[in-house]
């Protein structure tokens, strides 16, 4: 007989057991389905749903009405467009962990990026009252200790690994801000089964790297899902994960784009193979 611990282990190994996607599955959430289907979402983001599985991923992570959710480095706002209106509709709070304005060494580009992000989501009638917290190499806490229900970081961990100590800081900050029983939700480009390259410079991270850092911070791995797996991803692309959609890189920066580069092979692969992990702060 296969137990819960065995199912988690098989999922981490990439084996497609039925339990991988259903461990901890939540009841159907009409408000979440409405947020995913809502007209507030950009067409370009909706077009990616077949690769990113927003409803299934958020349900797997255990998102519930009325929660306080912190997204660390929301990027272009793929998840913001869903989580912010969902929080508004259900009486929750969405907090974006963005560029740390208190950092005197913060670049002008990063400051502008934060200003542009805040302007994009300023309409409270659509997005609710989004809150912001500074995040970066020397930033303070993500919030008051034990104040959040869920912390999400999506496709960011490879970037954190490029700055010494940053990944451990992220994990420690998330652990501190979560309530006992709170969830750390992780989506990341998955290097397995091949080894992770140094500092994950090609964008692919080993599952073991993530699990070890989370456990070091005090988290317990609760479940792993194959929702965002892509067996077509060979992970040996000339410009790393960014060769694939949606970036579709055709040259290594700062070299100019090669107009002769053939994207067809990589477009056929689609978006990357990704781990989808749920960690829990012990009670």
N, C-alpha and C positions, 0 to 999 in steps of 0.2 A: 504493500500500500504506500502511495506517495503522500507525504505530509506537507504542511505549509512550508516548512523550512526547505524541503527538497524542491518544491515547485519554484521557490525564489532562486535557489541555486541553479536549477535548469534554465530559468529565464535569463539569468546573468550569463550563462554559457551560450545563449543564443538559440536554445532549443524551443521549438514552437509548441509548447503545451497550452492547453486551453486555459489553464489557470493564470497564465502570464498576464493577460489583459484584463482579467476579471477579479484579481485579488483586490479586495476593498472597494469593488465597484459600488457607486452610489445609486440610489433610486433615480428614476428619470426626473430631470430638473427643467421644468418648463421655462423658468426665467433665464436659465443658461442657454437653452435652445433659442430663445427669443433674442438674446444678446448676440449669439453666433450668427443668426439669420438677419440681424438688424441692418437697416439701410445706412447706419452711421459708419459702417466698415468700408474701407477703401476697396475698390474693385480688384486692385492688384493683390491685396491680402486675401480676399475671398478666393481668388484664383489658386491660391496655395493651399487651401484647406484639404485637398486630396492628399497632400504630402504631410501636412502638419496635424490633422485630426484634432481640431481644437476642442470640440465637445468631449470626445473620448478621453483626451489627455487630461483635461481639467477634472472630469469625473473620476478618473483613476487617481489623481492626486488628492481627491477628497474635498474639492471646493464645495462650500455650503453657503446658503443665504446668510447674510448678516455678518460675514467674517471680515476681519481686518487682514488684508493681503498686501504684502510688500513685494514689488518686482524689482530686482536688482539689475540695473542697466537694461531698460526697456527698449533700447535701440530705436527702430523706426516706429514702434508702437503696435506691432502685430497683436500682442496680448492686451495692450492697453485698450484697444478698440473693443475688446470683449469684456475685460475685467472691470473697467471703469463704469460702463453702463449697467453691468450686472450688480456691482456694489450699490449704485444709485437706486436700482429697482428693488433691492432686497434689504436695504438699510445697513449695508456694510461700508467699508472704507477701503479705497484703493490708494496706495502710497507708491510713488515712483522713486526709486533710488537712482538719482542722476548726478551729473557732475558736481563735485564738491566746491562750492563757491568760497568756502573758508580756506581753501588751499591756496597759499600765495603763489605757488608755482603752476597753477592751473592755466593752460594755454588759452589764448583768445578764441581759438576754434572751439574748444570745449565749452567755454562760456557762451558762445553764440549758439552752439548745439543745444544747450539747456534752455536758453531763451526761446529758441525756435520751437522746442518741444512743448514748453509751457504755453506758448502762444497757440500752438496747434490744438491744444486740449483745454483752452480757456473757457469754452462755452459750457457753463454748468448745467444748462438745460439739457444738453446732450450727454455730457460726460460725468455730471455730478461734481462734487467739490473734491477734485483730486488733490492729494497732499504730496509734498515733495520732501525728500531728505537727501542731504549730500552724501555721495558715496565715492570713495577713491582710496588711494594708497595710505593716506593719513587722516581719513575722515573719522568722525566720532561715531557713536552708536547709531544703528538704524532706527532706534526708537527706545522708549522706556522698556526696561527688562520685563519680559513676560507679557508684552502687549499685543503681539501679532498671532494670528492663527495659522497663516501660511506664508512662506517666503519662496518666491519663484526666481530661479535664474535659468534662462533658456539660451543655449548656444553661445555662452559667454566664457565657459571655463577655460578653453584654450587661450583666450586673451588674458585671463587671470594668471595663467602659468608663465606668461612672458615677463612678469614683474616679480622678482623674488619676494616671497612672503605674502603676496596678495591673495593667493588662493586660501591659505590658512586663515587670513584675516576675514575673508568672506564667510568661511564656515563658522568661525568664532562669533562674528557679528550676528549671523543668522541664528545661531544657537542661543545667544543672549537675548535676542528680541522676541523669540517664540515663547508662547505659553507651554507649560508641560503638556505633552500630547500634541503639540503643534507640528506642522509638516514643512519639511524642506523639499521642494519640488525641483527636480533637475531634468533638463533635456540637453543633450550634448552629442556632437558628432562622435561616433564610436570607432576607435581604432581596432578593436578586437575583430578577428583573432590574431592579427599581426601585431608586432610590438609597437608601442608608442614611440615616435621619434622624439629626440631631445626637445623639451619645452613645448611639445605638441605644435611645432612650427608649421606643420601642414594642416593644422586645424582639427586633427583627430586625436581624441583622448582615450586612454585605456579605462575601461570600467573600474578596474582595480585601483587606479589612481584616485578616482572620485570617491569610491567607497572608503579607502584608507584615510583620506582627508576628512571625510564626514565623521567617521568613527573616532578619529583623533580629537575632533571637536566635541564629541559626546553623543552624536546621533546614533540611532539604530536603523539599519536598513530594514524597512517594512515590506517593500515589494519592488519588483521590476516588471516592466511591461514591454512587449514587442510591438506596441501600437505604431511606433515610428521607425520600425526596422525597414531596411531596403536591401534585400539580398543581391540586387544588381550592382550595388556600389562596391567596386573593386579596391577603392582607397589607394590607388597608385597613380593619381592624376598629375599632370605636369605642373600645375599651379595649386596643388593641394586641394582642399575641399572647395575652394573658391572657383575651381574650374567648372564645377557643377552649377546648375541653377540654384538660387536666383541670381548669383553674382555673375557667373559665366565669364570668368577671367580668361583672356586670350594672350596674356603676356605677364611677365613678372614685374611688378612695379619696382622702380619708376620707369621702366621701359615703355615705350608707346605701344598701344594695342596693335597686334599683328593682324591686318585685314585678311590674311590668307589662312588664319587659324580655323580649323574645322571643328565647330561646336557640336555637330550632329551626334557623335558618339556619346558625348557627355550629357546632352539634352535627353537622349534616350534613357540614360540611367536615372535621371530625375534628381530630386534633392537627396541629401546624404542619408546613409544609414545612421540612426541615432539611438542612443540609450535613453530610456525614460524611467527615472528612478524616484521612489518616494521614501524619504527618510523621516523618522519621527524623533522628537525630543522626548526622552523617557519621562514618565509621570514621576 
